Amino acid sequence: MFIVFGLQNICTHIIICKYLPCLTTVAADDWSYWGDHGPSQWGGLCATGKKQSPINVVTEDTVKTDMGPLKFARYDFAYSAKVTNNGHSVKVQLEEVPTQLKGSNLPTKYILEQMHFHWPAEHTIDGTRDVLELHLVHYSSHYNDTAMASQHDNGIAVVATLFELSNEDNLDLMPIIKATELVSKTVGKSTELTESKIVPFLLLPKDHSSYYHYSGSLTTPGCQESVMWFIFADKLHISEAQLEVFKNVGSNNGTLSFNYRPTQPLEERKVYHHLDGYSSATAITSNLFLTCLSILLSKLLHAQ
């Protein structure tokens, strides 16, 4: 009986691991950004995957193309929201009308479930790490939530906004900053934003014409490789005082002075750089013009 019971447990474990991410080193909530439970100890796909995030975007190596614009439905509404210190980040969940992401190469519409912050940024551009990165996490409308969508290819779409340091406060961030101050000392604590509402469109850069896209993963355990990433090239700003509020958020492992995962190998993936109106024909014509101009200038110089 003991042997049979043991086999049943093993079989159950195999079945669960086939359909759900199994973390062999770190339990679902028992992970951190440093120490004994830091990124080097994250198990499962975090350690073995070939499509992991974040990455360093090397702009010279990107494939330039026009993928079509990202379309943000109901992003310009003002929403009540719940802000939570989950011990790993500051999470913002909008209430009321669903907010949707469409366009580009997205196979269907995606619904915004939550947004959260990483300080400093997780993605780097040509090796430069910005001071803050906002992730707007959407799940495919084919599924009920991100937990279910994360088990399927292209189940999740994350839009990332990068922030640069400025001498001036970002006023659009102030409702979230004030709420963060209220929840920062206690893991699991939440507060409701009712009077100062959030307009998610204001958390996107003004210029949507240029963004980077690649296929990757969640950047926290279990690092499921089901994410379509869209990283805006244009950036927003944040003041040092506002940034300090994030850096003083508490966790189960001390003050969360940083919460980014190190960049991961690109492996065989391509990174696409969307540019409105870009075409290979335009690029060839432009390169040909520059070549001809160079030859002409060279002849003129030699003629003198």
ZIGIFEN-V868214 format. One record per residue. PHI is phi in radians with two decimals (none if undefined). PSI is psi in whole degrees, -180 to 180 (999 if undefined). Layout:
phi=PHI psi=PSI
phi=PHI psi=PSI
This chain:
phi=none psi=-40
phi=-1.08 psi=-41
phi=-1.13 psi=-45
phi=-1.07 psi=-44
phi=-1.09 psi=-40
phi=-1.11 psi=-42
phi=-1.11 psi=-38
phi=-1.09 psi=-42
phi=-1.11 psi=-42
phi=-1.10 psi=-45
phi=-1.11 psi=-41
phi=-1.08 psi=-43
phi=-1.08 psi=-42
phi=-1.11 psi=-43
phi=-1.12 psi=-45
phi=-1.09 psi=-44
phi=-1.17 psi=-24
phi=-1.21 psi=-36
phi=-1.91 psi=-14
phi=-2.24 psi=148
phi=-1.19 psi=124
phi=-1.75 psi=125
phi=-1.68 psi=107
phi=-1.36 psi=-21
phi=-1.94 psi=-39
phi=-2.21 psi=129
phi=-1.20 psi=165
phi=-0.91 psi=-43
phi=-1.86 psi=1
phi=-1.81 psi=64
phi=-2.51 psi=161
phi=-2.56 psi=-180
phi=-1.75 psi=1
phi=-2.74 psi=172
phi=1.34 psi=-156
phi=-1.14 psi=-20
phi=-2.00 psi=24
phi=-1.30 psi=180
phi=-0.92 psi=-33
phi=-1.20 psi=-15
phi=-1.83 psi=1
phi=-1.21 psi=131
phi=-1.72 psi=-161
phi=1.02 psi=-140
phi=-1.08 psi=-26
phi=-0.96 psi=-34
phi=-1.69 psi=-30
phi=-1.93 psi=-12
phi=-1.16 psi=156
phi=-1.96 psi=4
phi=-2.31 psi=51
phi=-1.55 psi=156
phi=-2.23 psi=156
phi=-1.43 psi=177
phi=-2.33 psi=168
phi=-1.63 psi=122
phi=-1.51 psi=115
phi=-1.65 psi=107
phi=-1.08 psi=-34
phi=-1.15 psi=-26
phi=-1.64 psi=-2
phi=-1.28 psi=154
phi=-1.61 psi=112
phi=-1.38 psi=133
phi=-2.86 psi=165
phi=-1.82 psi=103
phi=-1.58 psi=-4
phi=1.65 psi=152
phi=-1.29 psi=151
phi=-1.35 psi=138
phi=-2.03 psi=127
phi=-1.93 psi=100
phi=-1.50 psi=128
phi=1.15 psi=17
phi=-1.28 psi=-17
phi=-1.63 psi=8
phi=-1.42 psi=156
phi=-1.69 psi=121
phi=-1.99 psi=143
phi=-1.23 psi=156
phi=-2.65 psi=158
phi=-1.97 psi=127
phi=-1.92 psi=128
phi=-2.27 psi=138
phi=-1.57 psi=103
phi=-1.61 psi=9
phi=1.55 psi=-13
phi=-2.15 psi=-19
phi=-2.95 psi=-178
phi=-1.83 psi=116
phi=-1.82 psi=137
phi=-2.10 psi=123
phi=-2.05 psi=121
phi=-1.38 psi=152
phi=-2.04 psi=167
phi=1.46 psi=-128
phi=-1.24 psi=134
phi=-1.05 psi=140
phi=-1.86 psi=134
phi=-2.18 psi=150
phi=-2.06 psi=132
phi=-2.46 psi=-179
phi=1.56 psi=-164
phi=0.86 psi=-135
phi=-1.79 psi=20
phi=-1.16 psi=131
phi=-1.29 psi=-17
phi=-2.75 psi=-174
phi=-1.46 psi=150
phi=-2.16 psi=142
phi=-1.86 psi=131
phi=-1.24 psi=120
phi=-1.69 psi=-43
phi=-2.86 psi=165
phi=-2.30 psi=151
phi=-2.65 psi=170
phi=-2.09 psi=150
phi=-2.24 psi=133
phi=-2.31 psi=123
phi=-1.20 psi=-172
phi=-1.10 psi=153
phi=-1.51 psi=-49
phi=-1.37 psi=142
phi=-2.02 psi=150
phi=-2.01 psi=114
phi=0.91 psi=40
phi=1.45 psi=-4
phi=-1.64 psi=127
phi=-1.83 psi=118
phi=-1.33 psi=172
phi=-1.41 psi=-18
phi=-2.73 psi=148
phi=-2.41 psi=130
phi=-1.79 psi=130
phi=-1.89 psi=122
phi=-1.80 psi=107
phi=-1.69 psi=120
phi=-2.06 psi=149
phi=-2.07 psi=149
phi=-1.04 psi=141
phi=-1.17 psi=-7
phi=-1.27 psi=-15
phi=-2.16 psi=173
phi=-1.54 psi=-27
phi=-2.88 psi=179
phi=-1.20 psi=-31
phi=-1.05 psi=-44
phi=-1.29 psi=-43
phi=-1.13 psi=-30
phi=-1.17 psi=-13
phi=-1.54 psi=3
phi=-2.27 psi=145
phi=-0.98 psi=135
phi=0.99 psi=26
phi=-1.27 psi=-24
phi=-2.19 psi=142
phi=-2.18 psi=125
phi=-2.04 psi=126
phi=-1.74 psi=129
phi=-2.00 psi=132
phi=-1.98 psi=129
phi=-1.69 psi=148
phi=-2.14 psi=137
phi=-1.81 psi=155
phi=-1.31 psi=140
phi=-2.43 psi=161
phi=-1.37 psi=-13
phi=-1.95 psi=146
phi=-1.12 psi=148
phi=-1.57 psi=106
phi=-1.14 psi=-29
phi=-1.22 psi=-20
phi=-1.54 psi=-12
phi=-1.01 psi=-41
phi=-1.03 psi=-39
phi=-1.26 psi=-40
phi=-1.05 psi=-47
phi=-1.13 psi=-40
phi=-1.16 psi=-37
phi=-1.09 psi=-39
phi=-1.06 psi=-33
phi=-1.30 psi=-29
phi=-1.88 psi=-3
phi=-1.13 psi=-28
phi=-1.45 psi=-18
phi=-2.24 psi=120
phi=-1.17 psi=131
phi=1.63 psi=-9
phi=-1.35 psi=142
phi=-2.25 psi=159
phi=-2.49 psi=148
phi=-1.67 psi=135
phi=-1.75 psi=113
phi=-2.07 psi=-45
phi=-1.34 psi=-49
phi=-1.63 psi=97
phi=-1.49 psi=165
phi=-1.92 psi=131
phi=-1.86 psi=103
phi=-1.04 psi=-28
phi=-1.06 psi=-30
phi=-1.33 psi=-9
phi=-1.67 psi=8
phi=-1.88 psi=149
phi=-1.14 psi=157
phi=-1.16 psi=-35
phi=-1.61 psi=111
phi=-1.74 psi=5
phi=-1.36 psi=-11
phi=-2.37 psi=122
phi=-2.62 psi=158
phi=-1.79 psi=143
phi=-2.36 psi=138
phi=-2.76 psi=167
phi=-1.67 psi=130
phi=-2.65 psi=-145
phi=-2.36 psi=172
phi=-1.13 psi=151
phi=-1.76 psi=13
phi=-2.29 psi=157
phi=-0.99 psi=137
phi=-1.58 psi=25
phi=0.99 psi=38
phi=-1.03 psi=135
phi=-1.58 psi=67
phi=-2.31 psi=20
phi=-1.92 psi=131
phi=-1.65 psi=115
phi=-1.69 psi=138
phi=-2.33 psi=113
phi=-2.01 psi=116
phi=-1.19 psi=139
phi=-1.32 psi=-37
phi=-1.28 psi=153
phi=-2.24 psi=160
phi=-1.77 psi=179
phi=-2.15 psi=160
phi=-2.58 psi=146
phi=-1.50 psi=164
phi=-1.08 psi=-40
phi=-1.12 psi=-40
phi=-1.17 psi=-40
phi=-1.11 psi=-36
phi=-1.09 psi=-30
phi=-1.09 psi=-44
phi=-1.13 psi=-42
phi=-1.16 psi=-14
phi=-1.80 psi=11
phi=-1.20 psi=137
phi=-1.52 psi=153
phi=-2.38 psi=178
phi=-1.30 psi=-6
phi=-2.14 psi=31
phi=1.72 psi=-174
phi=-1.13 psi=135
phi=-1.47 psi=72
phi=-1.20 psi=-23
phi=-2.64 psi=155
phi=-2.63 psi=52
phi=-2.02 psi=146
phi=-1.53 psi=138
phi=-1.03 psi=153
phi=-1.12 psi=149
phi=-1.93 psi=158
phi=-1.07 psi=141
phi=-1.27 psi=-27
phi=1.03 psi=-132
phi=-1.63 psi=7
phi=-1.33 psi=157
phi=-1.90 psi=147
phi=-1.94 psi=127
phi=-1.77 psi=140
phi=-1.95 psi=104
phi=-1.31 psi=130
phi=-2.33 psi=123
phi=-0.98 psi=129
phi=1.38 psi=3
phi=-1.29 psi=140
phi=-2.51 psi=152
phi=-1.11 psi=-33
phi=-1.11 psi=-42
phi=-1.09 psi=-41
phi=-1.16 psi=-41
phi=-1.12 psi=-44
phi=-1.07 psi=-42
phi=-1.13 psi=-43
phi=-1.15 psi=-39
phi=-1.12 psi=-41
phi=-1.08 psi=-45
phi=-1.12 psi=-38
phi=-1.12 psi=-46
phi=-1.09 psi=-41
phi=-1.10 psi=-40
phi=-1.11 psi=-43
phi=-1.11 psi=-43
phi=-1.09 psi=-45
phi=-1.11 psi=-40
phi=-1.08 psi=-41
phi=-1.16 psi=-41
phi=-1.11 psi=-40
phi=-1.15 psi=-42
phi=-1.24 psi=-29
phi=-1.19 psi=-29
phi=-1.33 psi=999
